[in-house]
Amino acid sequence: MSITLTPSAAQRLRNYLVPHGQGVAVRFGVKKSGCSGFAYVVEVAEEIAAGDTVFEDQGVKLVVDRESLAYVAGTRVDFGKKGLNESFRFHNPNVKNECGCGESFTV
């Protein structure tokens, strides 16, 4: 069970942490949202809690809370640009269905 990053996602996350000097890692998880049930959360982790699981890939420390772990285990995170838009893309083997806009999913 792990979370992996493509080289472009790892670089983006390293750059994301630089201005947040207080951050110890990137928190990755899910929240209830959207028309399909869950949406991904990517934010700076100020601390690592007792129930968190920590992964490290390509020099980036990722923290996942206990509740999110079952939903994101095995996910590969990518980052790309398409025209003027840039975003993370999540390749999650647990996803059963996604909404039409790709913002939320069910497991």
Secondary structure, DSSP 8 states (H G I E B T S, - for coil): ---EE-HHHHHHHHHHHTT-TT--EEEEEEEEETTTEEEEEEEEESS--TT-EEEEETTEEEEE-HHHHHHHTT-EEEEEEETTEEEEEEE-TT--EE-TTSS-EE-
